[in-house]
Amino acid sequence: MKQYLDLCQRIVDEGVWVDNARTGKRCLTVINADLSYDVGAGEFPLVTTR
């Protein structure tokens, strides 16, 4: 969960607005955003915050 929240904060702090020509919407994006979980150790990426 901390990885996800850290990524959300990174998007807000460092993200760049990109226009999507197909949808006409703007998206706040970052490049190379990876989250990794060790499912063998019982971790499961379930987002529980709103």
Buried (B, 14 or more C-beta within 10 A) or exposed (E): EEEBEEBEEEBEEEBEEEEEEEEEEEEEEEEEEEEEEEEEEEEEEEEEEE
